[in-house]
Amino acid sequence: MSEKYLKLLSDLRNKEWLRAKMKTKSGHLEIIQSVNTVVSKSTDPKVFTTGMTVCRKLGEVEMAKNIERKMKQNNVDHDVFSLTALMHIYASEGDVINTRKAFQMCKRMTKPFRGSNHEYRNPHTFSALITSYVKANDLEGAIDAYHEAVDTLRRPTIDLIDDVLWAFTSFKDAHKFVMSETHTHRLTPTEQTCRALLHSCIYDGDESGMEQVRRHMQSEGFPETMRIKSMLMAIHRRAGNPILALQIFKDVKKPSPYVIKEFIKNCAFIPNTDLVVSARQYYDSAMKEPTGITTSLTMAMVDLYTANNMLDEARTLSQQTGIPRIKLRSI
């Protein structure tokens, strides 16, 4: 393989490179071109796995399916990694039937995998299976799949717990279920687990659950990053305590766009002209940075204007940014 080819493949497996490229339309197209290049010159299932995984992250589900079809055309056999990638593709659409089919193919494989007796005992295959039920809005099926994973793995890993939590976040009391499972199986929540738990607390506005997670983070020495602070503010907002959210914001020296968005959203619950002026200044500064949340930032600012009966300013902002009126919920 040429150095150029290996460089493309290395870039596609680099999370930081992908994250940076996905922020722009040109970067998005560059990733697609790179995927097409590496897949067209390979018969290695791991390369096809990379291609399918990257396409799923881009939201290019049909392209990911085409890569799997190309595997069949080239008589490339699946391994557990490519099957797991395929499961995640079907799972993202809530296609339980095809996810199950790929899962059964994994079960028929007998090569050792990380000390397990069967290769399909990979927590990530179960994660994809669980996600398919969640996307199909079948919580009962998702929980049954989780218990199937526990029975097969004998003891869930913290990675599986993390994956389950991210999948369950849209369901009420998801974090309580996961915290109970973590305690039952004597697993120590990782930094990623804590982020997922906080994300789940947002849906329920569970401030007590939030404080429990924060205490664990402090005991483990996990930092409260900007993303964490934005989650804390969102939980207070959903709980109806915007004042507490603003107190968190007050202690942030250089707020990120996500924190600024939460600041603006919380200000909408406290009619105050001075807060509107301050929020607009932070909004303008956030819009100068490369970020993927410009639309949601603008929608938050429009809602703030509307909450303070400043409809002319709201309409002017929507016209300046070119956001369709249909997305402006408050006008």
C-alpha positions as CSV (number, residue, x, y, z in Angstrom):
1,M,0.0,0.0,0.0
2,S,1.2,3.5,-0.8
3,E,2.0,6.0,1.9
4,K,-0.8,8.2,0.7
5,Y,-3.3,5.4,1.1
6,L,-2.1,4.6,4.6
7,K,-2.3,8.3,5.5
8,L,-6.0,8.4,4.3
9,L,-6.8,5.3,6.3
10,S,-5.0,6.7,9.4
11,D,-6.9,10.0,9.1
12,L,-10.3,8.2,8.9
13,R,-9.5,6.4,12.2
14,N,-8.4,9.6,13.9
15,K,-11.3,11.0,16.0
16,E,-9.8,14.5,16.2
17,W,-9.2,14.7,12.5
18,L,-12.8,13.6,11.8
19,R,-14.3,16.0,14.3
20,A,-12.5,18.9,12.8
21,K,-13.4,18.0,9.2
22,M,-17.1,17.4,10.1
23,K,-17.5,21.0,11.1
24,T,-17.5,22.2,7.5
25,K,-19.2,21.2,4.3
26,S,-15.9,21.0,2.4
27,G,-14.5,18.8,5.2
28,H,-17.6,16.6,5.0
29,L,-17.0,16.0,1.3
30,E,-13.3,15.4,1.9
31,I,-14.1,12.6,4.3
32,I,-16.5,11.0,1.8
33,Q,-13.9,11.1,-0.9
34,S,-11.4,9.5,1.5
35,V,-13.8,6.8,2.4
36,N,-14.5,6.0,-1.3
37,T,-10.7,5.9,-2.0
38,V,-9.7,3.5,0.8
39,V,-12.7,1.2,0.2
40,S,-12.2,0.9,-3.5
41,K,-8.7,-0.4,-3.1
42,S,-9.2,-2.9,-0.3
43,T,-10.3,-6.5,0.5
44,D,-9.7,-6.1,4.2
45,P,-12.9,-6.3,6.3
46,K,-11.3,-3.9,8.8
47,V,-11.1,-1.2,6.1
48,F,-14.7,-1.7,5.2
49,T,-15.5,-1.5,8.9
50,T,-13.8,1.9,9.1
51,G,-15.7,3.1,6.0
52,M,-19.1,2.0,7.4
53,T,-18.4,3.5,10.8
54,V,-17.3,6.9,9.4
55,C,-20.3,7.0,7.1
56,R,-22.6,6.4,10.0
57,K,-21.1,9.2,12.0
58,L,-21.6,11.5,9.0
59,G,-25.2,10.5,8.8
60,E,-24.5,8.9,5.4
61,V,-26.5,5.7,6.1
62,E,-27.1,4.8,2.5
63,M,-23.4,5.2,1.6
64,A,-22.6,2.9,4.6
65,K,-25.0,0.3,3.2
66,N,-23.4,0.6,-0.2
67,I,-20.0,-0.2,1.4
68,E,-21.5,-3.4,2.9
69,R,-22.9,-4.3,-0.5
70,K,-19.4,-3.8,-2.0
71,M,-18.0,-6.2,0.5
72,K,-20.4,-8.9,-0.8
73,Q,-19.6,-8.1,-4.4
74,N,-15.8,-8.4,-3.7
75,N,-16.4,-11.7,-1.7
76,V,-15.0,-10.1,1.4
77,D,-16.0,-12.1,4.5
78,H,-17.4,-10.3,7.5
79,D,-15.6,-10.3,10.9
80,V,-17.2,-9.4,14.2
81,F,-16.0,-5.8,13.8
82,S,-17.6,-5.3,10.4
83,L,-20.8,-7.0,11.5
84,T,-20.9,-4.7,14.6
85,A,-20.5,-1.7,12.3
86,L,-23.3,-3.0,10.2
87,M,-25.5,-3.5,13.3
88,H,-24.9,0.1,14.3
89,I,-26.0,1.2,10.8
90,Y,-29.3,-0.7,11.0
91,A,-29.7,0.3,14.7
92,S,-29.5,4.0,13.8
93,E,-32.7,3.6,11.8
94,G,-34.4,1.5,14.4
95,D,-34.3,-1.6,12.1
96,V,-34.5,-4.3,14.7
97,I,-35.0,-7.1,12.2
98,N,-31.8,-6.5,10.2
99,T,-29.8,-5.7,13.4
100,R,-30.9,-9.0,14.8
101,K,-29.8,-10.8,11.6
102,A,-26.3,-9.3,11.8
103,F,-26.2,-10.2,15.5
104,Q,-27.1,-13.8,14.8
105,M,-24.2,-13.9,12.3
106,C,-21.9,-12.7,15.1
107,K,-23.2,-15.5,17.3
108,R,-22.2,-18.1,14.8
109,M,-18.6,-17.0,14.9
110,T,-16.4,-18.9,17.3
111,K,-13.0,-17.1,17.2
112,P,-11.8,-16.0,20.6
113,F,-12.4,-12.3,21.5
114,R,-10.7,-10.7,24.4
115,G,-10.8,-13.8,26.6
116,S,-14.4,-14.7,25.8
117,N,-15.4,-18.1,24.5
118,H,-17.1,-16.6,21.5
119,E,-16.3,-13.6,19.3
120,Y,-19.9,-12.3,19.5
121,R,-19.4,-11.6,23.2
122,N,-18.3,-8.2,22.3
123,P,-20.1,-5.6,24.4
124,H,-20.4,-3.3,21.4
125,T,-22.5,-5.8,19.5
126,F,-25.0,-5.8,22.3
127,S,-24.8,-2.0,22.4
128,A,-25.9,-1.9,18.8
129,L,-28.7,-4.4,19.4
130,I,-30.0,-2.4,22.4
131,T,-29.8,0.9,20.3
132,S,-32.0,-0.7,17.6
133,Y,-34.8,-1.2,20.1
134,V,-34.4,2.3,21.5
135,K,-34.6,3.8,18.1
136,A,-37.7,1.8,17.4
137,N,-39.1,3.3,20.7
138,D,-39.3,-0.2,22.2
139,L,-38.0,0.3,25.8
140,E,-39.1,-3.2,26.9
141,G,-37.2,-4.8,24.0
142,A,-34.1,-2.7,24.8
143,I,-34.1,-3.8,28.4
144,D,-34.6,-7.4,27.4
145,A,-31.6,-7.0,25.1
146,Y,-29.6,-5.5,27.9
147,H,-30.4,-8.5,30.2
148,E,-29.5,-10.8,27.3
149,A,-26.1,-9.1,27.2
150,V,-25.6,-9.4,31.0
151,D,-26.5,-13.2,30.8
152,T,-24.1,-13.7,28.0
153,L,-21.2,-11.6,29.3
154,R,-21.9,-12.9,32.9
155,R,-21.1,-9.4,34.1
156,P,-21.6,-6.2,32.2
157,T,-18.5,-4.0,31.5
158,I,-18.5,-0.3,32.3
159,D,-18.3,0.3,28.5
160,L,-21.6,-1.5,28.0
161,I,-23.2,0.5,30.8
162,D,-22.0,3.7,29.1
163,D,-23.4,2.6,25.8
164,V,-26.7,1.6,27.3
165,L,-27.0,4.9,29.1
166,W,-26.4,7.0,26.0
167,A,-29.0,4.8,24.2
168,F,-31.6,5.2,27.1
169,T,-31.2,8.9,27.7
170,S,-34.5,9.8,26.1
171,F,-36.4,7.5,28.5
172,K,-37.6,8.7,31.9
173,D,-35.4,7.7,34.8
174,A,-32.8,6.2,32.6
175,H,-30.0,7.4,34.8
176,K,-31.6,5.8,37.9
177,F,-31.8,2.4,36.1
178,V,-28.1,2.6,35.1
179,M,-26.9,3.9,38.5
180,S,-28.7,0.9,40.0
181,E,-27.0,-1.5,37.6
182,T,-23.6,0.1,38.2
183,H,-24.1,-0.4,42.0
184,T,-25.4,-4.0,41.6
185,H,-22.5,-5.1,39.6
186,R,-19.9,-3.1,41.6
187,L,-18.7,-1.1,38.6
188,T,-17.0,2.3,39.1
189,P,-18.5,5.0,36.9
190,T,-15.9,6.5,34.5
191,E,-15.7,10.1,33.4
192,Q,-17.7,9.1,30.3
193,T,-20.3,7.4,32.5
194,C,-20.7,10.6,34.4
195,R,-21.2,12.6,31.3
196,A,-23.8,10.2,30.1
197,L,-25.5,10.2,33.5
198,L,-25.7,14.0,33.5
199,H,-27.0,14.0,30.0
200,S,-29.8,11.7,31.1
201,C,-30.6,13.9,34.1
202,I,-31.4,16.7,31.7
203,Y,-34.5,14.9,30.4
204,D,-35.9,14.5,33.9
205,G,-34.6,17.8,35.3
206,D,-33.2,15.7,38.2
207,E,-31.1,18.0,40.3
208,S,-30.6,15.4,43.1
209,G,-29.3,12.9,40.6
210,M,-27.1,15.6,39.2
211,E,-25.6,16.3,42.7
212,Q,-24.9,12.6,43.2
213,V,-23.0,12.4,39.9
214,R,-21.1,15.6,40.8
215,R,-20.0,14.2,44.1
216,H,-18.7,11.1,42.4
217,M,-16.8,13.2,39.9
218,Q,-15.2,15.3,42.6
219,S,-14.2,12.2,44.5
220,E,-12.6,10.8,41.4
221,G,-11.0,14.1,40.4
222,F,-12.9,14.3,37.1
223,P,-12.8,17.9,35.8
224,E,-16.0,19.9,35.2
225,T,-15.4,20.8,31.6
226,M,-17.3,23.4,29.6
227,R,-19.5,20.6,28.3
228,I,-20.3,19.4,31.8
229,K,-21.1,23.0,32.9
230,S,-23.6,23.4,30.0
231,M,-25.2,20.1,31.1
232,L,-25.5,21.3,34.7
233,M,-27.1,24.5,33.5
234,A,-29.5,22.6,31.4
235,I,-30.6,20.4,34.3
236,H,-31.3,23.5,36.4
237,R,-33.3,24.9,33.5
238,R,-35.4,21.8,33.1
239,A,-36.0,21.7,36.9
240,G,-37.3,25.3,36.8
241,N,-34.3,26.9,38.5
242,P,-32.7,29.2,36.0
243,I,-31.2,31.3,38.8
244,L,-29.0,28.4,39.8
245,A,-27.9,28.0,36.2
246,L,-26.9,31.6,36.0
247,Q,-24.8,31.2,39.2
248,I,-22.8,28.5,37.4
249,F,-22.4,30.8,34.4
250,K,-21.2,33.6,36.6
251,D,-18.2,31.5,37.7
252,V,-17.1,30.6,34.1
253,K,-14.3,32.8,32.9
254,K,-14.3,32.0,29.2
255,P,-17.6,30.3,28.3
256,S,-17.8,28.0,25.3
257,P,-20.6,28.3,22.7
258,Y,-22.5,25.4,24.5
259,V,-22.3,27.2,27.8
260,I,-23.4,30.5,26.2
261,K,-26.4,28.7,24.6
262,E,-27.5,27.5,28.0
263,F,-27.0,31.0,29.4
264,I,-29.3,32.4,26.8
265,K,-31.9,29.7,27.3
266,N,-32.0,30.3,31.0
267,C,-32.2,34.1,30.6
268,A,-35.5,33.5,28.7
269,F,-37.1,32.5,32.0
270,I,-36.0,35.7,33.8
271,P,-37.5,38.8,32.0
272,N,-34.7,41.4,32.3
273,T,-33.5,43.9,29.7
274,D,-30.0,43.9,31.1
275,L,-29.8,40.1,30.7
276,V,-30.9,40.4,27.1
277,V,-28.1,42.9,26.3
278,S,-25.6,40.7,28.0
279,A,-26.9,37.6,26.3
280,R,-26.6,39.3,22.9
281,Q,-23.0,40.2,23.5
282,Y,-22.2,36.6,24.4
283,Y,-24.2,35.4,21.4
284,D,-22.2,37.6,19.0
285,S,-18.9,36.4,20.5
286,A,-20.0,32.7,20.1
287,M,-21.0,33.2,16.5
288,K,-17.5,34.3,15.7
289,E,-16.1,30.9,16.6
290,P,-16.3,27.8,14.4
291,T,-19.1,25.8,15.9
292,G,-21.8,23.3,14.8
293,I,-24.6,24.9,17.0
294,T,-25.1,28.2,15.2
295,T,-28.7,27.4,14.4
296,S,-29.6,26.4,18.0
297,L,-27.7,29.4,19.3
298,T,-29.8,31.7,17.1
299,M,-33.0,30.0,18.0
300,A,-32.2,30.4,21.7
301,M,-31.5,34.1,21.2
302,V,-34.8,34.5,19.3
303,D,-36.7,32.8,22.1
304,L,-35.0,35.2,24.6
305,Y,-36.1,38.3,22.5
306,T,-39.6,36.9,22.3
307,A,-39.8,36.2,26.0
308,N,-39.0,39.8,26.6
309,N,-41.6,40.9,24.0
310,M,-38.8,42.2,21.7
311,L,-40.4,40.8,18.5
312,D,-38.8,43.3,16.1
313,E,-35.3,42.2,17.3
314,A,-36.3,38.6,17.0
315,R,-37.5,39.0,13.4
316,T,-34.4,41.0,12.4
317,L,-32.1,38.4,13.8
318,S,-33.9,35.6,11.9
319,Q,-33.7,37.6,8.7
320,Q,-30.0,38.3,9.2
321,T,-29.1,34.7,9.9
322,G,-31.3,33.2,7.2
323,I,-33.0,30.7,9.5
324,P,-36.4,29.7,8.1
325,R,-39.3,31.1,10.0
326,I,-40.7,27.6,10.6
327,K,-37.8,26.9,12.9
328,L,-38.4,30.0,15.0
329,R,-40.7,28.4,17.6
330,S,-41.7,31.6,19.5
331,I,-42.6,33.9,16.6
